[in-house]
């Protein structure tokens, strides 16, 4: 099985006067995640994109 590396770009929504985090992935068009914590946000990003089944590595 061939693995690929994806990069998540996190945005702290508190800077905009909101709560939580938003994430996008440049390698996967229209991939978006949202959550109250960084972990929730990244989990949402993975859940919405089945090609990311391998999970998160920091």
Secondary structure, DSSP 8 states (H G I E B T S, - for coil): -------EEEEEGGGGT--SEEEEETTSTT-EEEESSHHHHHHHHHHT-GGGTT----
